[in-house]
């Protein structure tokens, strides 16, 4: 009887730890990350605001700890360099970290003024230089985003590449299509990794 009770308790504990996991947490579990680190990541995410439901899609497959190590930095040095929250765990995806960088720091890297950014991307007044990049760029019209990163007059090709619906127009907000675009980029990366491993 004690063995059965212990088994039931273990199953319930496992279910409570893994039930309701986001896709990213499931990916972390598949990669074999430790339960303690995953728990720290989940606790950090619970306190985050201004993120899409379920967080950002992991496009690159790398964590901030891995990116910091590749750059020869400690996690603390990396977070400080990009004005990221000092309590950000190493398991946060590179994608989420990039979207968390404050606008002013991202614009420093692009060599662009805040006023130019606002004008180029038609950014509303509610966004300021300390807003997270993901929130700010999410307000950009798709047409302006594509012009900046892909090239002029590329909307139809972009929609075709990422299987976006006909309803997407130049003035559609980037945040309305980002999840589908990022999911497609993730799938492309995973396909390339599978092909490399074969």
C-alpha positions as CSV (number, residue, x, y, z in Angstrom):
1,X,0.0,0.0,0.0
2,X,2.8,2.4,0.8
3,X,4.4,1.7,-2.6
4,X,1.2,2.5,-4.3
5,X,0.7,5.7,-2.4
6,X,4.3,6.8,-3.1
7,X,3.8,6.0,-6.8
8,X,0.6,8.1,-6.9
9,X,2.4,11.0,-5.2
10,X,5.3,10.8,-7.7
11,X,2.9,10.8,-10.6
12,X,1.0,13.8,-9.2
13,X,4.2,15.6,-8.6
14,X,5.4,14.9,-12.1
15,X,2.1,16.1,-13.6
16,X,2.2,19.3,-11.5
17,X,5.7,20.0,-12.7
18,X,5.1,19.4,-16.4
19,X,1.4,20.1,-16.8
20,X,0.7,23.4,-18.6
21,X,4.3,23.7,-19.8
22,X,4.8,26.1,-22.6
23,X,6.3,24.8,-25.9
24,X,9.7,26.3,-24.8
25,X,9.6,24.5,-21.4
26,X,8.8,21.2,-23.2
27,X,11.8,21.9,-25.5
28,X,14.0,22.5,-22.4
29,X,12.9,19.2,-20.8
30,X,13.7,17.3,-24.1
31,X,17.1,18.9,-24.1
32,X,17.7,17.5,-20.6
33,X,18.0,20.7,-18.7
34,X,17.8,20.3,-14.9
35,X,14.5,20.6,-13.1
36,X,16.0,23.2,-10.8
37,X,17.0,25.5,-13.7
38,X,13.7,25.0,-15.4
39,X,11.8,25.9,-12.2
40,X,13.9,29.0,-11.9
41,X,13.1,29.9,-15.5
42,X,9.3,29.3,-14.9
43,X,9.4,31.4,-11.8
44,X,11.1,34.2,-13.7
45,X,8.6,34.0,-16.6
46,X,5.6,34.2,-14.1
47,X,6.9,37.7,-13.1
48,X,7.3,39.0,-16.7
49,X,4.8,41.4,-18.1
50,X,4.2,42.7,-21.6
51,X,4.9,39.3,-23.3
52,X,2.7,37.4,-25.8
53,X,0.7,34.6,-24.1
54,X,3.0,31.7,-23.8
55,X,6.1,33.8,-24.3
56,X,8.1,34.3,-27.5
57,X,8.9,31.4,-29.9
58,X,12.5,30.2,-29.7
59,X,13.7,30.9,-33.2
60,X,17.5,30.3,-32.7
61,X,17.5,27.3,-30.4
62,X,20.1,28.9,-28.1
63,X,19.8,30.2,-24.5
64,X,21.3,33.4,-23.2
65,X,23.8,31.4,-21.2
66,X,25.0,29.7,-24.5
67,X,25.2,33.0,-26.3
68,X,27.1,34.6,-23.5
69,X,29.6,31.6,-23.4
70,X,30.1,31.8,-27.2
71,X,31.0,35.5,-26.8
72,X,33.4,34.8,-23.9
73,X,31.2,36.5,-21.4
74,X,29.7,35.5,-18.1
75,X,25.9,35.5,-18.0
76,X,26.1,38.6,-15.7
77,X,28.4,40.4,-18.2
78,X,26.1,39.6,-21.1
79,X,22.9,40.8,-19.3
80,X,24.7,44.0,-18.3
81,X,26.0,44.7,-21.8
82,X,22.5,44.6,-23.2
83,X,20.6,46.2,-20.3
84,X,18.7,43.0,-19.7
85,X,17.2,42.2,-16.3
86,X,20.0,41.1,-13.9
87,X,17.8,38.2,-12.6
88,X,17.2,36.8,-16.1
89,X,18.0,33.0,-15.9
90,X,20.5,31.4,-18.3
91,X,17.7,29.2,-19.8
92,X,15.9,32.2,-21.3
93,X,15.9,31.8,-25.1
94,X,18.1,34.1,-27.2
95,X,14.9,35.2,-29.0
96,X,13.2,36.3,-25.8
97,X,16.3,38.1,-24.6
98,X,16.5,40.0,-27.9
99,X,12.9,41.0,-27.6
100,X,13.5,42.1,-23.9
101,X,16.4,44.5,-24.7
102,X,15.3,48.1,-24.2
103,X,14.6,50.1,-27.3
104,X,17.4,52.6,-26.5
105,X,20.0,49.8,-26.4
106,X,18.8,48.1,-29.6
107,X,18.9,51.5,-31.4
108,X,22.5,52.0,-30.2
109,X,23.4,48.8,-32.0
110,X,21.5,50.0,-35.1
111,X,23.0,53.5,-35.0
112,X,19.5,55.0,-35.1
113,X,17.9,57.7,-33.0
114,X,14.7,57.1,-31.2
115,X,12.9,59.8,-33.2
116,X,14.0,58.2,-36.5
117,X,12.8,54.8,-35.2
118,X,9.4,56.2,-34.2
119,X,9.0,57.9,-37.6
120,X,10.3,55.0,-39.7
121,X,8.1,52.4,-37.9
122,X,5.1,54.6,-37.1
123,X,5.6,53.8,-33.4
124,X,2.8,55.1,-31.1
125,X,3.4,57.5,-28.3
126,X,2.9,54.9,-25.6
127,X,6.3,53.4,-26.5
128,X,9.4,55.0,-25.0
129,X,13.1,54.4,-25.1
130,X,12.9,52.0,-22.1
131,X,10.2,49.8,-23.6
132,X,11.2,46.3,-24.4
133,X,12.1,45.9,-28.1
134,X,9.5,43.1,-28.6
135,X,6.7,45.4,-27.5
136,X,8.0,48.4,-29.5
137,X,8.7,46.6,-32.8
138,X,5.4,44.7,-32.3
139,X,3.6,48.0,-33.0
140,X,5.4,48.5,-36.3
141,X,3.4,48.0,-39.5
142,X,4.3,44.9,-41.4
143,X,5.2,46.9,-44.5
144,X,7.7,49.1,-42.6
145,X,9.2,46.0,-40.9
146,X,9.6,44.2,-44.2
147,X,11.1,47.3,-45.9
148,X,13.7,47.6,-43.2
149,X,14.7,43.9,-43.0
150,X,13.8,42.4,-46.3
151,X,13.6,45.1,-48.9
152,X,11.0,47.4,-50.6
153,X,7.9,45.9,-52.1
154,X,8.4,42.5,-50.7
155,X,5.0,42.0,-48.9
156,X,3.6,39.4,-51.3
157,X,6.8,37.3,-51.3
158,X,7.0,37.6,-47.5
159,X,3.4,36.5,-47.1
160,X,4.1,33.5,-49.4
161,X,7.3,32.6,-47.6
162,X,5.6,32.5,-44.2
163,X,2.2,31.3,-45.4
164,X,0.5,34.5,-44.1
165,X,-3.2,35.0,-45.0
166,X,-4.3,37.4,-47.7
167,X,-5.7,39.7,-45.0
168,X,-2.2,40.7,-44.0
169,X,-1.5,44.2,-45.4
170,X,1.3,46.7,-45.1
171,X,-0.5,48.4,-42.2
172,X,-1.0,45.1,-40.2
173,X,0.9,45.3,-36.9
174,X,4.0,43.2,-36.7
175,X,2.8,41.6,-33.4
176,X,-0.2,40.1,-35.3
177,X,2.1,38.1,-37.6
178,X,5.2,37.6,-35.5
179,X,4.2,34.3,-33.9
180,X,3.5,32.7,-37.3
181,X,6.7,34.1,-38.8
182,X,8.8,33.0,-35.8
183,X,7.1,29.5,-35.8
184,X,8.0,29.1,-39.5
185,X,11.6,30.2,-38.8
186,X,11.9,27.7,-35.9
187,X,10.6,24.9,-38.1
188,X,13.1,25.9,-40.9
189,X,16.0,25.8,-38.3
190,X,14.8,22.4,-36.9
191,X,14.7,21.0,-40.5
192,X,18.2,22.2,-41.2
193,X,19.5,20.6,-38.0
194,X,17.8,17.3,-38.9
195,X,19.3,17.4,-42.4
196,X,22.8,18.1,-41.0
197,X,22.5,15.2,-38.5
198,X,21.6,12.7,-41.3
